Amino acid sequence: MTSNVRAAVGGGVIVGVLLSVGLLLWEQGPSDTRVQKTVLTTIQEEAPASFLVTGTLDVRVTVRIDSAQYLTPSWITYLLRQTQPSALPLLQGGSQTQVRVPGTVSYGFDVRALDPSMIAVEENGRVGVTLPSLSVHSVEPDLARLEVRSQASGWIRVLPSDMPEAVRTRALGAVKGAFREQVERRLDSATQPRVNTARALQAMLRPALEAAGMEAPQFRIRVGDELVLQPDG
């Protein structure tokens, strides 16, 4: 066997070994480090503002405002004259006024709280991800459906532009605070926002992990400290 033939045979053996090793590594899937990097990068790219929104809740809140301090009888009289003239004789100063409004609150988590130690490939091959606790992202009251009620009237649909500035500022501040408080309580106790978050993460991460070399990735996602979810699929 000539030296050229021996070199060709040797080269072929080396190539075969390299191909076998590469195939073995591909079948084993990406390393833990690559999985961690893929998960982090994918989530961060989906949340350019450092907060990943994973769901929304429709909410209606009602707040009370001290009429004696923030509402004047002349303003209530104006509203009644425009909407319910027959209620004018019932007008009483110094009462409390209620404001109610529906709206939408978005929630999710701060991606800056996620680090590689919260991501791992487990023994059964599932990708385990522990997410930070959920929190409120934005509050969007539907101001076109804002209503006001005093002891002198029933519920009256009011545009914020029709409200005195002091009343409007006080009312909208109270409404937004009530939205946040109500949704934060639901995020602490309700299961559905966690389920929605787990499903959103699964849909987001699966294509990225498949592209990284993981075949049919499965997940075990923990949201907060208590609930562990294993989405189907």
Residue frames relative to the residue before (quaternion, step in Angstrom):
aa qw qx qy qz dx dy dz
M 1.0000 0.0000 0.0000 0.0000 0.00 0.00 0.00
T 0.3873 -0.7376 0.5043 0.2272 3.51 -0.71 1.05
S 0.6659 -0.5098 0.3696 0.4000 3.52 -1.34 0.35
N 0.6324 0.5378 -0.3399 0.4419 3.58 1.06 -0.74
V 0.6503 0.5076 -0.3108 0.4721 3.54 1.02 -0.86
R 0.6449 0.5180 -0.3235 0.4594 3.58 0.97 -0.92
A 0.6485 0.5175 -0.3223 0.4559 3.61 0.98 -0.83
A 0.6556 0.5104 -0.3171 0.4572 3.57 0.99 -0.84
V 0.6511 0.5076 -0.3156 0.4678 3.58 0.99 -0.89
G 0.6539 0.5189 -0.3084 0.4562 3.56 0.97 -0.89
G 0.6512 0.5124 -0.3169 0.4614 3.54 0.99 -0.85
G 0.6463 0.5258 -0.3219 0.4497 3.53 1.00 -0.81
V 0.6299 0.5316 -0.3274 0.4620 3.56 1.04 -0.81
I 0.6565 0.5142 -0.3099 0.4566 3.58 0.93 -0.91
V 0.6505 0.5086 -0.3173 0.4664 3.55 0.94 -0.91
G 0.6492 0.5242 -0.3170 0.4508 3.58 0.96 -0.85
V 0.6477 0.5127 -0.3160 0.4666 3.55 0.98 -0.85
L 0.6592 0.5115 -0.3101 0.4558 3.57 0.93 -0.92
L 0.6504 0.5103 -0.3188 0.4637 3.57 0.99 -0.83
S 0.6461 0.5231 -0.3170 0.4565 3.57 1.01 -0.81
V 0.6542 0.5017 -0.3068 0.4757 3.55 0.98 -0.88
G 0.6502 0.5179 -0.3173 0.4564 3.58 0.96 -0.88
L 0.6556 0.5048 -0.3128 0.4663 3.58 0.97 -0.88
L 0.6379 0.5259 -0.3251 0.4591 3.57 1.00 -0.83
L 0.6665 0.4958 -0.3018 0.4678 3.57 0.92 -0.88
W 0.6388 0.5235 -0.3306 0.4566 3.59 1.01 -0.78
E 0.6563 0.5073 -0.3087 0.4654 3.58 1.00 -0.85
Q 0.6573 0.5021 -0.3122 0.4674 3.57 1.07 -0.67
G 0.4563 -0.6932 0.4444 0.3373 3.58 1.20 -0.38
P 0.6895 -0.4821 0.3407 0.4197 3.55 -1.31 0.16
S 0.5832 -0.5831 0.4358 0.3605 3.55 -1.22 0.47
D 0.6732 -0.4805 0.3661 0.4265 3.56 -1.29 0.30
T 0.6412 0.5380 -0.3248 0.4404 3.55 1.00 -0.85
R 0.6718 0.4835 -0.3047 0.4711 3.56 0.95 -0.84
V 0.6164 0.5319 -0.3458 0.4665 3.60 1.04 -0.73
Q 0.6511 0.5163 -0.3164 0.4575 3.58 0.90 -0.92
K 0.6754 0.4939 -0.2934 0.4624 3.57 0.88 -0.95
T 0.6484 0.5220 -0.3210 0.4518 3.59 0.98 -0.85
V 0.6593 0.5063 -0.3082 0.4626 3.59 0.91 -0.92
L 0.6822 0.4913 -0.2937 0.4550 3.59 0.81 -0.99
T 0.6762 0.5036 -0.2967 0.4484 3.57 0.85 -0.99
T 0.6573 0.5191 -0.3135 0.4474 3.58 0.93 -0.90
I 0.6786 0.4827 -0.2953 0.4683 3.59 0.88 -0.92
Q 0.6683 0.5040 -0.3084 0.4519 3.58 0.92 -0.86
E 0.6469 0.5121 -0.3259 0.4615 3.59 1.02 -0.71
E 0.6673 0.4840 -0.2996 0.4804 3.59 1.14 -0.59
A 0.7558 0.3022 -0.1731 0.5544 3.60 1.24 -0.29
P 0.0905 -0.8488 0.5193 0.0417 3.60 0.45 1.17
A 0.6998 0.4314 -0.2698 0.5014 3.59 1.19 -0.48
S 0.5754 -0.6330 0.3416 0.3892 3.60 1.28 0.41
F 0.7054 0.3569 -0.2740 0.5477 3.62 1.22 0.15
L 0.2075 -0.7851 0.5751 0.0996 3.57 -0.75 1.08
V 0.2474 -0.7660 0.5791 0.1290 3.58 -0.60 1.16
T 0.0950 -0.8311 0.5478 0.0113 3.59 -0.72 1.09
G 0.8212 -0.0285 0.0055 0.5700 3.61 1.21 0.00
T 0.2546 -0.7409 0.5974 0.1715 3.53 -1.37 0.13
L 0.1811 -0.7530 0.6219 0.1162 3.54 -1.30 0.44
D 0.3089 -0.7150 0.5946 0.1994 3.57 -1.05 0.81
V 0.0211 -0.8223 0.5639 -0.0728 3.55 -0.68 1.13
R 0.1047 -0.7407 0.6557 0.1021 3.56 -1.25 0.53
V 0.0499 -0.8092 0.5854 0.0000 3.57 -0.82 0.99
T 0.1635 -0.7475 0.6355 0.1033 3.52 -1.30 0.52
V 0.0366 -0.7957 0.6045 -0.0098 3.57 -0.85 0.99
R 0.3526 -0.7188 0.5622 0.2072 3.54 -1.25 0.53
I 0.1105 -0.7685 0.6280 0.0532 3.53 -1.09 0.79
D 0.4715 -0.6756 0.4934 0.2788 3.55 -0.96 0.90
S 0.3327 -0.7772 0.4986 0.1913 3.59 -0.33 1.24
A 0.6208 0.5750 -0.3549 0.3975 3.56 0.99 -0.77
Q 0.7414 0.3973 -0.2221 0.4931 3.57 1.12 -0.69
Y 0.8204 0.2835 -0.1147 0.4832 3.59 0.92 -0.89
L 0.7586 0.3238 -0.1928 0.5315 3.59 1.11 -0.52
T 0.2466 -0.7743 0.5660 0.1386 3.57 -0.95 0.81
P 0.5985 -0.5724 0.4048 0.3878 3.61 -1.05 0.61
S 0.6179 0.5566 -0.3613 0.4217 3.61 1.02 -0.67
W 0.6477 0.5087 -0.3306 0.4609 3.61 1.04 -0.71
I 0.6441 0.5003 -0.3207 0.4817 3.58 0.93 -0.87
T 0.6282 0.5371 -0.3339 0.4532 3.58 0.98 -0.84
Y 0.6326 0.5341 -0.3235 0.4581 3.58 1.00 -0.85
L 0.6671 0.5032 -0.3078 0.4550 3.58 0.87 -0.94
L 0.6796 0.4921 -0.2961 0.4564 3.56 0.89 -0.94
R 0.6259 0.5416 -0.3423 0.4447 3.57 1.00 -0.77
Q 0.6899 0.4778 -0.2761 0.4686 3.57 1.09 -0.77
T 0.8159 0.2974 -0.1111 0.4832 3.58 1.02 -0.78
Q 0.8213 0.0440 0.0261 0.5682 3.58 0.88 -0.91
P 0.1371 -0.8349 0.5271 0.0792 3.64 0.37 1.15
S 0.6343 0.5618 -0.3412 0.4070 3.60 1.03 -0.70
A 0.6544 0.5285 -0.3130 0.4410 3.59 1.19 -0.41
L 0.4300 0.7368 -0.4468 0.2694 3.59 1.22 -0.19
P 0.6684 0.5014 -0.3409 0.4309 3.65 0.82 -0.74
L 0.6465 0.5330 -0.3197 0.4425 3.61 1.25 -0.40
L 0.4421 0.7360 -0.4352 0.2708 3.58 1.28 -0.22
Q 0.0110 0.7773 -0.6277 0.0410 3.56 -0.89 0.98
G 0.3749 -0.7308 0.5237 0.2261 3.55 -0.81 0.96
G 0.7660 0.4067 -0.2688 0.4190 3.55 -1.32 0.26
S 0.5073 0.6446 -0.4395 0.3660 3.63 1.19 0.21
Q 0.5035 -0.6050 0.5039 0.3558 3.51 -1.33 0.15
T 0.2204 -0.7669 0.5915 0.1159 3.54 -1.12 0.72
Q 0.2621 -0.7574 0.5799 0.1463 3.56 -1.05 0.83
V 0.1294 -0.7524 0.6415 0.0743 3.53 -1.17 0.71
R 0.0236 0.7965 -0.6039 0.0183 3.58 -0.86 0.91
V 0.0469 0.7927 -0.6025 0.0798 3.53 -1.10 0.71
P 0.3404 -0.7066 0.5702 0.2443 3.61 -1.05 0.68
G 0.0827 0.8064 -0.5840 0.0431 3.55 -1.24 0.22
T 0.4206 -0.6800 0.5457 0.2509 3.52 -1.37 -0.02
V 0.1156 -0.7777 0.6166 0.0408 3.54 -1.00 0.92
S 0.2107 -0.7704 0.5884 0.1261 3.59 -0.82 0.96
Y 0.0998 -0.7971 0.5949 0.0272 3.56 -1.13 0.70
G 0.1524 0.7658 -0.6150 0.1097 3.53 -1.31 0.30
F 0.4683 -0.6640 0.4858 0.3222 3.57 -1.02 -0.74
D 0.5305 -0.6150 0.4914 0.3144 3.52 -1.29 0.50
V 0.3573 -0.7707 0.4860 0.2052 3.59 -0.46 1.17
R 0.5561 0.6077 -0.4006 0.4012 3.61 1.18 -0.33
A 0.6361 0.5266 -0.3284 0.4585 3.58 1.24 -0.36
L 0.6018 0.5538 -0.3480 0.4583 3.60 1.32 -0.09
D 0.0343 0.8009 -0.5965 0.0398 3.59 -0.84 0.96
P 0.7269 -0.4689 0.2675 0.4245 3.64 -1.21 0.37
S 0.6124 0.5731 -0.3595 0.4089 3.62 1.06 -0.64
M 0.6602 0.5060 -0.3003 0.4668 3.61 1.24 -0.34
I 0.6899 0.4030 -0.2486 0.5475 3.59 1.35 0.11
A 0.1724 0.7897 -0.5721 0.1390 3.60 -0.83 0.94
V 0.3787 -0.6537 0.5955 0.2731 3.54 -1.31 0.48
E 0.2754 -0.8011 0.5141 0.1343 3.58 -0.50 1.20
E 0.7267 -0.4636 0.2880 0.4171 3.56 -1.30 0.31
N 0.6994 0.4548 -0.2747 0.4780 3.58 1.06 -0.68
G 0.6010 -0.6016 0.3338 0.4067 3.57 1.33 0.15
R 0.5055 0.6376 -0.4373 0.3830 3.59 1.23 -0.10
V 0.3861 -0.6678 0.5786 0.2647 3.52 -1.23 0.54
G 0.1763 -0.7982 0.5713 0.0739 3.55 -0.55 1.17
V 0.0004 0.7917 -0.6094 0.0427 3.56 -0.82 1.05
T 0.1333 -0.7674 0.6235 0.0669 3.57 -0.83 1.02
L 0.1912 -0.8151 0.5425 0.0687 3.55 -0.54 1.22
P 0.5617 -0.5614 0.4692 0.3863 3.59 -1.21 0.42
S 0.6440 -0.5036 0.3951 0.4191 3.57 -1.26 0.26
L 0.5146 -0.6456 0.4737 0.3065 3.56 -1.14 0.67
S 0.0163 -0.7883 0.6151 -0.0034 3.55 -1.17 0.62
V 0.6185 -0.5517 0.4149 0.3753 3.55 -1.31 0.34
H 0.2547 -0.7702 0.5676 0.1408 3.56 -1.00 0.86
S 0.8069 -0.1058 0.1069 0.5712 3.59 0.71 -1.05
V 0.2376 -0.7418 0.6141 0.1270 3.54 -1.27 0.58
E 0.0067 -0.8121 0.5820 -0.0420 3.59 -0.71 1.07
P 0.1561 -0.7958 0.5800 0.0772 3.62 -0.03 1.24
D 0.3730 -0.6886 0.5723 0.2432 3.56 -1.13 0.71
L 0.1825 -0.8535 0.4797 0.0899 3.56 0.27 1.30
A 0.5701 0.5895 -0.3885 0.4202 3.59 1.17 -0.38
R 0.7318 0.3737 -0.2222 0.5248 3.59 1.24 -0.37
L 0.3262 0.7524 -0.5033 0.2725 3.58 1.21 0.44
E 0.0740 -0.7941 0.6031 0.0122 3.56 -1.01 0.90
V 0.1953 -0.7612 0.6118 0.0897 3.55 -1.20 0.69
R 0.0175 -0.7902 0.6126 -0.0065 3.58 -1.07 0.76
S 0.0462 -0.7726 0.6328 0.0229 3.55 -0.98 0.89
Q 0.6790 -0.4687 0.3559 0.4388 3.56 -1.27 0.07
A 0.6568 0.5168 -0.3065 0.4556 3.58 1.22 -0.37
S 0.8009 0.1884 -0.0815 0.5625 3.60 1.22 -0.19
G 0.5145 -0.5658 0.5162 0.3857 3.50 -1.37 -0.05
W 0.7372 -0.3561 0.2895 0.4959 3.55 -1.20 -0.46
I 0.0962 -0.7917 0.6033 0.0025 3.56 -0.89 1.04
R 0.3852 -0.7017 0.5482 0.2424 3.59 -0.86 0.96
V 0.0093 -0.8169 0.5726 -0.0679 3.59 -0.68 1.12
L 0.3411 -0.6966 0.5883 0.2288 3.56 -1.03 0.77
P 0.5606 -0.6145 0.4217 0.3610 3.62 -0.92 0.78
S 0.6295 0.5489 -0.3435 0.4294 3.60 1.07 -0.66
D 0.6419 0.5206 -0.3241 0.4603 3.59 1.23 -0.37
M 0.6142 0.5664 -0.3398 0.4319 3.57 1.27 -0.27
P 0.5479 -0.5765 0.4727 0.3795 3.62 -1.07 0.60
E 0.6300 -0.5882 0.3428 0.3736 3.59 -0.98 0.81
A 0.6610 0.5107 -0.3168 0.4493 3.59 0.91 -0.90
V 0.6514 0.5055 -0.3075 0.4750 3.56 1.03 -0.81
R 0.6550 0.5254 -0.3087 0.4468 3.56 0.91 -0.96
T 0.6666 0.5035 -0.3053 0.4571 3.59 0.86 -0.93
R 0.6738 0.4927 -0.2871 0.4699 3.55 0.92 -0.95
A 0.6885 0.5001 -0.2897 0.4381 3.58 0.83 -0.98
L 0.7004 0.4657 -0.2859 0.4592 3.60 0.80 -0.97
G 0.6187 0.5326 -0.3466 0.4619 3.58 1.06 -0.66
A 0.6672 0.4940 -0.2956 0.4727 3.57 0.97 -0.88
V 0.6440 0.5296 -0.3227 0.4480 3.59 0.99 -0.82
K 0.6756 0.4851 -0.3067 0.4628 3.60 0.85 -0.90
G 0.6374 0.5195 -0.3265 0.4661 3.56 1.02 -0.76
A 0.6533 0.5097 -0.3090 0.4669 3.57 1.02 -0.80
F 0.5997 0.5502 -0.3514 0.4627 3.58 1.06 -0.74
R 0.6880 0.4890 -0.2878 0.4525 3.58 0.76 -1.03
E 0.6699 0.5105 -0.3075 0.4429 3.57 0.86 -0.96
Q 0.6733 0.5017 -0.2995 0.4530 3.58 0.90 -0.92
V 0.6996 0.4598 -0.2825 0.4684 3.60 0.87 -0.91
E 0.6143 0.5429 -0.3582 0.4467 3.62 1.00 -0.68
R 0.6272 0.5163 -0.3407 0.4732 3.59 1.05 -0.71
R 0.6641 0.4973 -0.3089 0.4651 3.58 0.96 -0.82
L 0.6454 0.5201 -0.3269 0.4539 3.60 0.98 -0.76
D 0.6469 0.5273 -0.3160 0.4512 3.59 1.10 -0.64
S 0.8152 0.2954 -0.1161 0.4845 3.59 1.04 -0.72
A 0.6777 0.5251 -0.3067 0.4136 3.62 1.01 -0.70
T 0.4619 -0.6924 0.4929 0.2535 3.55 -1.13 0.73
Q 0.6356 0.6037 -0.3459 0.3346 3.59 0.88 -0.93
P 0.6459 0.5053 -0.3624 0.4429 3.68 0.85 -0.71
R 0.6326 0.5156 -0.3350 0.4708 3.60 1.09 -0.65
V 0.6337 0.5194 -0.3242 0.4728 3.57 1.02 -0.82
N 0.6449 0.5203 -0.3195 0.4597 3.58 0.91 -0.89
T 0.6597 0.5109 -0.3056 0.4586 3.57 0.96 -0.87
A 0.6534 0.5116 -0.3168 0.4594 3.59 0.93 -0.88
R 0.6676 0.4953 -0.3048 0.4648 3.59 0.94 -0.84
A 0.6330 0.5257 -0.3317 0.4615 3.57 1.02 -0.77
L 0.6590 0.5010 -0.3072 0.4694 3.60 0.98 -0.84
Q 0.6370 0.5320 -0.3334 0.4473 3.58 0.96 -0.84
A 0.6777 0.4905 -0.2928 0.4630 3.59 0.87 -0.95
M 0.6694 0.5093 -0.2917 0.4554 3.57 1.05 -0.75
L 0.7639 0.4309 -0.2072 0.4335 3.58 0.84 -1.03
R 0.5795 0.6316 -0.3895 0.3371 3.60 1.00 -0.71
P 0.6910 0.4545 -0.3244 0.4590 3.69 0.69 -0.87
A 0.6520 0.5214 -0.3298 0.4408 3.60 0.96 -0.78
L 0.6815 0.4704 -0.2951 0.4765 3.61 0.96 -0.80
E 0.6084 0.5288 -0.3590 0.4705 3.60 1.06 -0.60
A 0.6497 0.5067 -0.3101 0.4743 3.58 1.02 -0.79
A 0.6701 0.4913 -0.2925 0.4733 3.58 1.17 -0.58
G 0.6660 -0.5347 0.2917 0.4306 3.60 1.28 0.00
M 0.5579 0.5855 -0.4117 0.4200 3.63 1.19 0.15
E 0.3085 -0.7749 0.5290 0.1564 3.56 -0.71 1.11
A 0.8530 -0.0959 0.0254 0.5124 3.59 -0.83 1.09
P 0.0136 -0.8471 0.5312 -0.0014 3.62 0.66 1.04
Q 0.1691 -0.7518 0.6318 0.0836 3.52 -1.12 0.84
F 0.2591 -0.8068 0.5236 0.0879 3.58 -1.11 0.65
R 0.0848 -0.7094 0.6913 0.1076 3.47 -1.39 0.44
I 0.0315 -0.8412 0.5372 -0.0527 3.55 -0.27 1.30
R 0.1481 -0.7674 0.6205 0.0637 3.53 -0.81 1.07
V 0.1347 -0.7856 0.6020 0.0477 3.56 -0.83 1.04
G 0.7996 0.0575 -0.0827 0.5920 3.57 -0.37 1.20
D 0.7337 -0.4632 0.3085 0.3896 3.55 -1.23 -0.44
E 0.7660 0.4494 -0.2005 0.4137 3.60 1.08 -0.55
L 0.8121 0.3350 -0.1452 0.4553 3.57 0.71 -1.05
V 0.1379 -0.7707 0.6183 0.0683 3.57 -0.89 0.97
L 0.1060 -0.8057 0.5825 0.0160 3.56 -0.83 1.04
Q 0.0855 -0.7599 0.6421 0.0545 3.53 -1.10 0.78
P 0.2171 -0.8176 0.5170 0.1307 3.60 0.18 1.25
D 0.5027 -0.6456 0.4847 0.3089 3.56 -1.09 0.72
G 0.5773 0.6317 -0.4178 0.3051 3.55 -1.24 0.27
